[in-house]
Amino acid sequence: MKNPMYATSRMFLQLLKRDWIKLVAWVLGMVAFAISGLSKMELLGQDTTQLKAMVSMFQNPAMIALAGPLPPNSSQLSVGAIFGQSMTLLTAVLFAIVSIIYVVNRTRKEEDEGTLELIRSFKVGKLANTTAVMFVLLLVHLLTTFAIAGVLEVQHVPSMHAFSDNLMFAGAVSLQGILWGVIALVFAQINPEAGGAKGFSFALLGLLYVVRIPTDISNLHLSWLNPLSWSYLAFPYVENNILPFVLTIVLIGILLVLAYRLELSRDMGAGYLPEGKGHNHARKSLLSYPGLLLHLEKTTIISWSVGFLLFGAIYGSLFGKMDEFLNSNATVKQIFAIGSAGKYSLQEQFMSTIFVIMAVIVVCFAVVGLNKTISEEKRGRQEQLYATPLTRTKIYWTHALLSIGMGFLGLFVSGIGLYFAQRGSSANTIPLGEVLQSALIGLPGIVFILSILGLLVGFLPRFTSIIWIYIGFVFFDVYVGSLISLPDWVGKLNIFGYLPRLPIDAMNWSNVLIILSISLVLFVGGYVSYLKRDMIQG
């Protein structure tokens, strides 16, 4: 077909019809994340003393490494400026991740599965699907931009009353989402399969995130060479610099033209990188199902573990300035659950709260591992395994035990990261055993959530995504529950509320054993149903 864009509008409408629920959830989730830190920062910045404490904390190299630098003009700092700077990079990274996944899934992955070959057998241009995906990406981020700006506007925060400032913040993070969607599209043309496209995209994102750390800390001018840094170099609420927007739009245009040229010049199902030949014989570890599963998941496990290690290290490096920050006022202590436990330091009390938040993040990692049973089943891969002597019993319990192990690993490495980082930043070093106890006490809560998912795998395999609703509630309760005074019955729905916050609480073995016993019952119930139910198809 001479016109490579032919039927783009039809493909666009079909994508909206097909993905509208997912896209709506995507917009709502991104908006919720983007504004999640505002309520706490507004309370923390109610007077000059608190604002100075926040500035001191965000000038810590560890915080710069995590969220980027504060604006150079410190005399104009406000709650809006600190919110914009602390949330811009992290939100941009989240938007980038979601965009990469969506673009690769709707382009290269569908090409790998043969869906695009079927579509192109009709009167559809070669670039129609790609262009439709780009239009969907643009639409989603436009909606997200105005939604974020609107929600921030109605909060009536004194330093964030200008809609143009809020639009600057929202536009900066949304443009990064579009940029990384286009980057993923380029890699989708270069790589011969979807996994490689995602891997290269995430690797570049991680690389740019890491290389900006030394420049942000010591030489901010060099950060202009990093496209990821353009998200926060606009400095919303302070400078509102338009240059990063111009640079991002120009780069998007260049990469989009490159992606189109690459797609037009290659054959269906082909890439520009050679496919790996692999080994002539399988390793012994691959001859067992647990070994195969570990081999398939090793990249995910390693990347998440490195992330948990870094997050633990970042929190640990803050211990040196903890006294100044946590003593700024009563609201700060309320947010971080700091009480008057005389024999425990502020660092220990802060640590007990941090590890509850970390446990909720780690459970996402573990849930992704257990959810593989359903995703593989929908793709028809489990059916091939059932043609061998492999039993459903081994499949179910291998995934269950691996996901629990992933939860343990995530908590353990975050504890290790926090321990070694706080040794270099604080005079009052918390012993390793105490740190690991505080970290690992969240494991029973993770096991309980996994057991609910195990029950869904057995009884309601098409509705396993329900578990994310509960995880979202738990995160909300842990993160802001103490601020908005939720009713007691709401807090009792949070499984982590039944676990002691070590070391400031006494160990409660009865609660731990009850939670683990209920989890075992739920896992067994899911297993029994899994043995009896029919296979599901995508």
Secondary structure, 3 states (H helix, E strand, C coil): CCCCCCCHHHHHHHHHHHHHHHHHHHHHHHHHHHCCCHHHHHHHCCCHHHHHHHHHHHCCHHHHHHHCCCCCCHHHCCHHHHHHHHHHHHHHHHHHHHHHHHHHHHCHHHHHCCHHHHHCCCCCCCCHHHHHHHHHHHHHHHHHHHHHHHHHHCCCCHHHCCHHHHHHHHHHHHHHHHHHHHHHHHHHHHCCCHHHHHHHHHHHHHHHHHHHHHHHHHCHHHHHHCHHHHHCCCCCCCCCCCHHHHHHHHHHHHHHHHHHHHHHCCCCCCCCCCCCCCCCCCCHHHHCHHHHHHHHHHHHHHHHHHHHHHHHHHHHHHHHHHHHHHCCCHHHHHHCCCCCCCCCCHHHHHHHHHHHHHHHHHHHHHHHHHCHHHHHHHCCHHHHHHCCCCCHHHHHHHHHHHHHHHHHHHHHHHHHHHHHHHHHHCCCCCCHHHHHHHHHCCHHHHHHHHHHHHHHHHHCHHHCCHHHHHHHHHHHHHHHHHHHCCCHHHHCCCHHHHCCCCCCCCCCHHHHHHHHHHHHHHHHHHHHHHHHCCCCCC
